[in-house]
Amino acid sequence: MNAPESVDVVIVGAGFAGLTAAHDLVDQGYSVVVLEGRDRVGGRVFTGEIAGVKVDLGGTWVAKEHDAIRAIADQVGCTTVKQFAEGRSTLWLAGKRSTYKGTIPRLSPAALVNMTRIQMALDKLAKTIDVEAPCNSPRAAELDAISLEGWLDRKRARTTTRALMTIVTKVEFGCQTSDVSLLHMLRTIRAFGGFDHMLDAEGGMQDARYVETTQEIAVRYASLLGDRVHPNSPVRRIIQDADGVAVDTDTAQFRAEYAIVTTATEHRAGIEFEPALPEKTQGLIRSWGLGALSKAFVAYDKPFWRADGLSGEALTDTGTVFITFDVSPSPNGPGVLMAFCDPRVFDVHQPETRKAQVVKQLTDLYGPEAARPIDYIDHCWNTDSFARGGPNPVVGPYATTRYGSVLTEPHGRVHWAGTETAGEWTGSMNGAVLSGQRAADNVARLLPATEPLDRKGAYS
Ligand SMILES: Cc1cc2nc3c(=O)[nH]c(=O)nc-3n(C[C@H](O)[C@H](O)[C@H](O)COP(=O)(O)OP(=O)(O)OC[C@H]3O[C@@H](n4cnc5c(N)ncnc54)[C@H](O)[C@@H]3O)c2cc1C
């Protein structure tokens, strides 16, 4: 091992949280290194290619209000495209296919009344949640003592309401309604701007995506940091004493005044801390594990479903695929459908079987033309060899009130960032950026003052 390199701050993780923290510190004149365990930057954003079109295998959409991530994308010259949502959406529930307009599917009058009642109750409760400190919310203990499923039982949710709520927890967290506490669900609804905003394309969380892909934003943003970013550098150990921190990878040691760890809460467990983390933080790591989610993309000559008046958006409670979206680059083709897949019945299979499952379901949803794809790819986040998981932590009953208070509490010289530690927009790319900004501000306040570099000077 070479002599340790010394910087002001070591940042662990080159997702949006880590890259933002690094930029903010560099802008203020501090020296940083970013250590990333994977061979690429971006973390939970990752680009794939199908039929010559770049697609987002992980994080995809931004809402209009996502100013923080949008500012970075603007800085590096990436451009949004509205999520295609024209036409009717498709619903496959209990073996029956139908189409509908708007956010809530066309249901029988009784099912619609039930769904609307549950949604209104969730929105009302979500308004009482303190997103920054959910354990301080007025009824936190009571709301955290029950799973979403337990609450749906209590509210006499009908089968259809349960099926739709399961689709929501599968896509937001990568889990079932029984796995997540009501409090965590409410925090997410609040952080995502309300139930409709969470699920809507037009004007909601799925409003727009990036032509160049979201990982391309991260790649370009990381390139501005030059050789401060070290891929293939999993951090194994962080030792701290009164003088600073020593951060070990397999091949190098870095010394710094402070460290900012931006991994998902679960992946903090991959690092040995000396002195050891307090019991409450260890409990957080144990109980805030990521869910699991997989995505498939199927390409066709043209987005043929549009000619049938369909938006390419579908919800289904049967089989592997549970949501689809149209992410075609143009009406002239190729047509590309993005399908969210349930990892429990998807990841175990070989690629050919996975493809056959997805194509069969798309054929049920969109007709015989869907049986003739020209290309296919998928990505199973829970089988990644490093930092595996899904979109967000599955936070079960009691885990927020027991451990949530330490989400951002520094461990001496080690500070925490990552989308999980954000308040507003927690669980999104925008939340990741906001968390990186917060951690960088907090650490900069502890460091000796410097002459801020102008932006051009900082990166030269
Ligand atoms: C399938 C999927 C769909 C999603 N859809 C959306 C969406 O449409 N819109 C949206 O806003 N968000 C979406 N998200 C969530 C969004 O991608 C994340 O919130 C965001 O990218 C998290 O950024 P982060 O920097 O906090 O964490 P990450 O991106 O996870 O970055 C943390 C980094 O730390 C690294 N790391 C872990 N352990 C170590 C270690 N020991 N040493 C060194 N490095 C380490 C990891 O490899 C990773 O690169 C989705 C996520 C997934 C998986």
PDBQT file of the ligand as one rigid body, heavy atoms in Angstrom, charges set to zero:
ROOT
HETATM    1  C1  LIG A 501     -35.217   0.534 -10.206  1.00  0.00    +0.000 C 
HETATM    2  C2  LIG A 501     -35.153   1.909  -9.607  1.00  0.00    +0.000 A 
HETATM    3  C3  LIG A 501     -36.026   2.903 -10.047  1.00  0.00    +0.000 A 
HETATM    4  C4  LIG A 501     -35.961   4.192  -9.502  1.00  0.00    +0.000 A 
HETATM    5  N1  LIG A 501     -36.764   5.176 -10.040  1.00  0.00    +0.000 NA
HETATM    6  C5  LIG A 501     -36.579   6.468  -9.639  1.00  0.00    +0.000 A 
HETATM    7  C6  LIG A 501     -37.208   7.538 -10.336  1.00  0.00    +0.000 A 
HETATM    8  O1  LIG A 501     -37.885   7.333 -11.346  1.00  0.00    +0.000 OA
HETATM    9  N2  LIG A 501     -37.001   8.804  -9.879  1.00  0.00    +0.000 N 
HETATM   10  C7  LIG A 501     -36.198   9.074  -8.801  1.00  0.00    +0.000 A 
HETATM   11  O2  LIG A 501     -36.032  10.252  -8.430  1.00  0.00    +0.000 OA
HETATM   12  N3  LIG A 501     -35.573   8.067  -8.139  1.00  0.00    +0.000 NA
HETATM   13  C8  LIG A 501     -35.724   6.791  -8.545  1.00  0.00    +0.000 A 
HETATM   14  N4  LIG A 501     -35.039   5.775  -7.933  1.00  0.00    +0.000 N 
HETATM   15  C9  LIG A 501     -34.278   6.095  -6.720  1.00  0.00    +0.000 C 
HETATM   16  C10 LIG A 501     -33.005   6.872  -7.059  1.00  0.00    +0.000 C 
HETATM   17  O3  LIG A 501     -32.296   6.188  -8.071  1.00  0.00    +0.000 OA
HETATM   18  C11 LIG A 501     -32.166   6.976  -5.779  1.00  0.00    +0.000 C 
HETATM   19  O4  LIG A 501     -32.937   7.653  -4.790  1.00  0.00    +0.000 OA
HETATM   20  C12 LIG A 501     -30.894   7.794  -5.931  1.00  0.00    +0.000 C 
HETATM   21  O5  LIG A 501     -30.222   7.507  -7.134  1.00  0.00    +0.000 OA
HETATM   22  C13 LIG A 501     -29.992   7.479  -4.722  1.00  0.00    +0.000 C 
HETATM   23  O6  LIG A 501     -28.788   8.218  -4.801  1.00  0.00    +0.000 OA
HETATM   24  P1  LIG A 501     -27.764   8.117  -3.583  1.00  0.00    +0.000 P 
HETATM   25  O7  LIG A 501     -26.570   8.871  -3.989  1.00  0.00    +0.000 OA
HETATM   26  O8  LIG A 501     -28.449   8.484  -2.320  1.00  0.00    +0.000 OA
HETATM   27  O9  LIG A 501     -27.430   6.557  -3.430  1.00  0.00    +0.000 OA
HETATM   28  P2  LIG A 501     -26.766   5.563  -4.486  1.00  0.00    +0.000 P 
HETATM   29  O10 LIG A 501     -27.103   5.966  -5.861  1.00  0.00    +0.000 OA
HETATM   30  O11 LIG A 501     -27.148   4.194  -4.045  1.00  0.00    +0.000 OA
HETATM   31  O12 LIG A 501     -25.206   5.792  -4.272  1.00  0.00    +0.000 OA
HETATM   32  C14 LIG A 501     -24.509   5.206  -3.222  1.00  0.00    +0.000 C 
HETATM   33  C15 LIG A 501     -23.218   4.665  -3.793  1.00  0.00    +0.000 C 
HETATM   34  O13 LIG A 501     -22.432   4.106  -2.729  1.00  0.00    +0.000 OA
HETATM   35  C16 LIG A 501     -21.717   3.005  -3.262  1.00  0.00    +0.000 C 
HETATM   36  N5  LIG A 501     -21.245   2.201  -2.137  1.00  0.00    +0.000 N 
HETATM   37  C17 LIG A 501     -21.947   1.381  -1.310  1.00  0.00    +0.000 A 
HETATM   38  N6  LIG A 501     -21.123   0.837  -0.385  1.00  0.00    +0.000 NA
HETATM   39  C18 LIG A 501     -19.875   1.323  -0.633  1.00  0.00    +0.000 A 
HETATM   40  C19 LIG A 501     -18.605   1.122  -0.029  1.00  0.00    +0.000 A 
HETATM   41  N7  LIG A 501     -18.430   0.323   1.030  1.00  0.00    +0.000 N 
HETATM   42  N8  LIG A 501     -17.533   1.742  -0.569  1.00  0.00    +0.000 NA
HETATM   43  C20 LIG A 501     -17.639   2.564  -1.652  1.00  0.00    +0.000 A 
HETATM   44  N9  LIG A 501     -18.840   2.773  -2.253  1.00  0.00    +0.000 NA
HETATM   45  C21 LIG A 501     -19.940   2.182  -1.748  1.00  0.00    +0.000 A 
HETATM   46  C22 LIG A 501     -22.728   2.335  -4.170  1.00  0.00    +0.000 C 
HETATM   47  O14 LIG A 501     -22.102   1.495  -5.113  1.00  0.00    +0.000 OA
HETATM   48  C23 LIG A 501     -23.419   3.539  -4.800  1.00  0.00    +0.000 C 
HETATM   49  O15 LIG A 501     -22.794   3.891  -6.026  1.00  0.00    +0.000 OA
HETATM   50  C24 LIG A 501     -35.052   4.483  -8.462  1.00  0.00    +0.000 A 
HETATM   51  C25 LIG A 501     -34.158   3.501  -8.033  1.00  0.00    +0.000 A 
HETATM   52  C26 LIG A 501     -34.197   2.226  -8.601  1.00  0.00    +0.000 A 
HETATM   53  C27 LIG A 501     -33.194   1.200  -8.145  1.00  0.00    +0.000 C 
ENDROOT
TORSDOF 0
